[in-house]
């Protein structure tokens, strides 16, 4: 194991303060508790750490027994990206569904209820919302995580989300600065490059971030993307021109800057996480997010020691590390003050009929988002259990493949005896054989991005024109089927809203 570098306790404490690591298991390991006692100020939670609200509340209480101002962060966007409900699917639709409704009061209410649930479990920093403008519908990593392709729509819903979340006492972390929507590469796997001119960047990608800053977003997360118009050499996370020059000086942001996960290949395969972390802090980042894939004490000590060594060698100015640690502590003080006062009611607590505390605001929102397009013949709701064929693409890492999605479970609740199958290729003959005489419901996700899904629908609709099609992605392709339902996301509540339409409930 890495040994602690000798020297200033303050220096090593500051180096621990700027780290946001994860860990394995549903209870806090001894090493984590020990490092919190030594100065570690933040902990990141993922689906692997959570079983239910009671367990999560006990976990966060144990962390704060070591240090009452520790920041507990989570990646809980709602919709397709959920950690609270990783095993059953989210109770809240995601950004694209909310953007399709385009009711900012609804978005604010959803974010407030999500924040209330996080706060009740002891979580006080949410790595959300995504303020990325979905300018490239073929983007493999953002998609329905964006509010939409219109910068002004994304801006107003980003503001509503921040206001709702922070009114519940949970700090928002607006991401992925300066905008991840025009990429065709997933930064979990490689370095995306966005070749747009500065005017386009300011008129499109930066619009929601300006609005987020004006709305008081407590944190902003950087993107591991290369923008040659701003910096020809370094990605945003490691770029002084982007983090300090653009975000701090030009846009006037004074809150916490958090990196995206440093173990992502866009950084780790090019710079390594130690070198990348030093460069990120030097560039203007204040907190290093690591732990989605690396979740052990050795990683924490390696990063701590890399920062200390960089300060001692003169590569990283000590005042930059001190400033970064101070910003982390300032956010911790804000969240601690909200915990002491208790969850606040705010401009999302009860803003419209059906959204008062206790109402199932997530389902209300999912129902409003659903778009139904009839086919050539009048559609009669199903009265008998169908066969659900789910055409399943490879999930991106942010979404994960462990969270269930689709409509089969919800249809089985409404039409008992529903049978389902999952397919990763066209497999039309297999679907027809499995369905027999049952009505077919074909479920796809971003069919416009997957030629094999289009091929599957072509074959099914040719053989069975009465097939119902449910698109749980962006719905960029033309509506097809006896009935076409677009849910704009694959959260559990989106599946329920679609099932209700199919069964005529």
C-alpha positions, 0 to 999 in steps of 0.5 A: 500500500502507498505510504503517507508522504512526510511533511505538512499535515495541512497539505495532505489533508487538503489533498484528501479534501479534493477527492470524491472516491467511491467504495464497494459494498453497502456498509462503509469499509474501515479504510474509508472511515479512517480516511474521512477522519484524516480529512477526506471530505466527500464520498461518492455513492453508486448503485452497488452501495444501495439496497433501499432507503433505510440502508442508505440512510444508515450508511450516510449516518455512519459516514457522518458519525466520523465527520458531520460535514462530509459531502455524500454525492450520488449520480441520480439523474432520474430516468435512465440513470438511477442509483437509488432504484438501480434494481427496479428502475426510476420512479422519475422520468428523465430529462428528455421526457420532461423537456418534451412536456416543456412545463418548467413547473413540472420539472421543478416539482420532479427535481424537488421530490427527487431532492427530498428523497435524497435528503431524507437518505442523507445524500446532499450532492447530486451529480445532476442535471445534465445541461447538455444540448442534444445537438447530435441525435447519434450521440451514444452517451447523452441522448435522453439524458438531455432535456432536448436539442433546443438550447433555450429549452435546455436552459429553462429546464436546467434552471428549474431542475437546479431550483427544485433540487436545491430547494430540497437542500441538495446541491446540484452539479450541472454537467458536462461543461462545456457541453457533451451533446455534439459527440459521437464517442462515449468518453467512458471509452475514448476521447470525444472531439467536438469541432465547432467554432466559438460562435456555435459553442456560445450560441448552443452549448454554453447557453444552459450553463450560463443559465445554470450559473445565474440560477446558483448551481452549487457545482459544475462538472467538467467533460472529458472532451476535446474542443480545438476551438478553445484548446487544441491540446487538452480536454476540458477537464484538464484545460486552464483555458476552459475551466479557469479562462472560460468558466471562472473568468468569462462566465463568472462561475464561483462555485465548485468545479467537479471532474467527471470520473477520472477513471474514464478512458478519455483521461486514464488511457491518455494521462493516467489518473494520477497525472490527470488529477494533478492537471485537473486541479492545476487547470481549475477543478476543485474536486476529483471524481473517482470511484465509478470503476476504481473504488479502493483505498489504494486509489485514494492514496495514490491520488493523494500522494500524487497531489502532494508530490506535485505541490512539493515539486512546484508543478501544482501551486500550493495556493491552487490546492488550498483554494480547491479544498476551501471550495469543497469545504464551503459547499460542505458547510452549505449542505450541512446548514440545510441538514441542520435546518431540515428539508426546506419547502421551496418552489417545487413542493406544490406547484400545480394540481397533482404535485403536492407532497405525497402525489406520485409526481414522477408518474404524473410527469411520465404520463404527460410525456407519452406521445401516441401515434395511431397507425393506419387502422383504429387501435383497440386497447389490448384485453389479452396478454401480449408477447413483448419483444424487447430489442436491447442495445448495449447500454452505455456505462452511465446508464448501466445494464443492471437496471431493468427497462421496458414495458413487459413487467407493467403490462403483466400487472395490467394484463396478467400472463404477458410473456416477454423475450429480449433480443440483441439482433433482428431475430424476427423468426424467433419472435414470431415463433415465441409470440404464436397467436399473441399480439406483439408489442415491440420495444426499442430504444433509439432505433434510429441509431441501430440498423438491426433494430430497424431491420427487426421492425421491418420484418415484424411489421411485414409479418404482423402489421398489428404490432404495437411499437414502443420507442423508449429512446429519442424517437427520431425515426418516423412512427410505425406500427398499429400504434406507436408510443414514444416515452422519451426515456426508459425509466420504470414510470415511462414503461408504466405510462406506455403500458397504460396506453396499450391496455387502455387504462 
